[in-house]
Amino acid sequence: MLTEFNALRARAKINRDKALADVQRDYELALEKIQALQEELLGATRERNTRLSAAIESVMPREADFTSGDLLAALENLEPGRAWKKRSIDNHIAYLRERGLVRRLKRSKSNEPAVYVRVAEPLRGPQTEDMPLREAIGQALTKPMNTTEVLVAVLESGYQTEMSKSNLRHTIAKLLGRDGYKRDGGKWLP
């Protein structure tokens, strides 16, 4: 009985998120049209020092993938005299990822930046293949488990890695200990 109500709540949340995304998209398009009309009729240019979040979202490509460096370059073209902080751009991308409006296509490596794409509708539920190992462990550890059981639960949740299973097991054990999880009789407690 409770699962049916939970399913109804989940469906209602999905419908709400989709409706909000549609309204947000319509709002942004309307603002862009108003701005273009204002520039055409009055010769006015964009206001200086617009909100950082609005500026980032205005230069973020709708159909193509991008990196934070691409956004930084676009922002510098938008307002050349303004100082843009890469850290602030990265934080806003992370915020949009949490809301499901941006998806990471490729993780960053030592010499390559992460690649993102804007999604048409918010993603549903947690995206385990896109989350850090710490978060995947936190979601997988729901009952007392040994390290191997945690490893299996993390992999079954869809977490993607290039590590071997033995290296991943060792890394999970190290992270569990470092993050303050307690052990009872060889099992990690949630």
N, C-alpha and C positions, 0 to 999 in steps of 0.2 A: 504494500500500500504506500509506504513512504517513498519507494523508488519511483512510483508513478508521479507523485507530487514533485519529486526532485527532477524528473524528466520534464515535467511541465515548466518548472522554474528555469531549467536550462534552456528550453525552447524560447521562453519569454525573454531571457537575457540575450539570446542570439538575435531574436527579432528586434529588440531594443537597440543592440549594438549596430545592426545593419541600418536601421532607420536613422540613428544618430550619424552614421558615416555618410548616408545619402544627404542628410540635411547639411552636414559640414561641407561636403563637396559642392552642393548647390550654393551655399553661402560664399565659399571661396571663389567660385566662378562668377557670382554676381559682383563681388568686390573687384575682381579683375576687370570685368566689363565696365563698371563705374569708373575705375581708375583710368582705363583706356579712353573712355568718353571724356573724362575731365581733362586729360592731357591733350586730347584732340581739340576740344572746344575752347579751353582756357589757356592752353599752352603751359599748364602747371605740370611740374615734375613731381615725382614721389616725395613724400615727406621724409625729411632726414631723421635719422635715429628712430626708425620704426622699432617696434618690439622685436627682440631677437628671435623669438619663436615664430612670429609672423613672417619675418624676413627669411628665415630658413625654409619655412614651408612654401613660401612664394617662389623660391629658386629650385626647390626639390623637383627633379623630373618626375612626371606622372607615369610614363610608360617605360623609361630606360633605367638601367641599373646605375648606381653612383657610389662614390666613396666620400668620406668626410672631406678629403682634399678637393674633390670636385665642387662640393658645396661651398668650401672656403673660397675657391676661385670665383664662383658665381656671385657670392656675397661681395667680394672685393670689386667686381664689375658693377654690381648694383649700387653700392655706396663706396666709392674709392677712398674717400677721406676718413672713413670710420675704421677703427681698430677692431678686428674680429679675432676672437680667441677660439682656437681649435678645440680646447677643452669644453667650452660652452656648446659648440656644435656637436661634439661627441655626446655630451650629456643630453641634449635635446633628441638626438637620434635614439639614445637608450630609452628615453621617456616615450617616444613614439613606438619603439619596439614593445615596451611593456603594455601599451594600449592596443597593440596588434595592428597598427597602421603602417608599420615598416617591418620588413622581414630581412634578416641577414642571409645572403646567398652563399657567402664564402667567408670563413673566419680569417682574421689577419694572421700573417706570418711575419717573421723577423724583417723581411724586406718587401712585403706586400700588404697594402691596407685591406681592411674588411670591405666587402662589397654588399650593398644593400639595394632593395627595391621597394617602392611604395606599392601597397596592396589596395585593390579596389574596395574590398570590404574587410572589416577587422577579422583577424584570425580567431578561431574558436579554441579555447582551452590552451593549456601550456604547450609550447612547442619544444619538446625535449631535445630534438636534434639540433636546436638552435640555442640551447641554454648552456651555461657553464656546468662543469662537472659537479661543483658544490651544490648547485640547485637541483640537479638530477638526483644526487645522493639524498638530499633532504626530502624529495618527493617519493623516492623509492623506499626509504627506511620508515616503514609504517608500523612495524612490530619488531620485537627482538630478533636480530639476524646476525649470523656470523659474516665475515668479510666476503666469502664466496657467494652467499645468498644475496648480499647487497650488490655484488658485481652482476649477478644474473638478473636481478630486478632492474638495475640501471640499464642493462643492455636490452631487456625485454620492453622497457618503456620507450625505446626508440632512440636512445642516445647513440650518436655516431662518433667514432674515434678511429684513429689510425694506429693506436697503441696495441701491442700484443695483450692478450688476456692476462698474462702474468704481470706485465708492467702496470696494466690498469688496476689489477687487484692490489698491487703494492701501493699505488697512488691513492686508491680509495681508502686503504687502511691508514695511510699517512694523513690524509685529509680528515678522516673521522677523528683521529687522535688530536690533531691540531685544532679542530673546530669545537672541541670540548665534549664530544659524545662519550658517554660512560659505557663501560663493559661490565657485564654480569655473567660470569661463568662462560666466557668465550663469545658471548653474543653482545652486539652493539644495541644499546637502548635508544629508542626514538626520542 
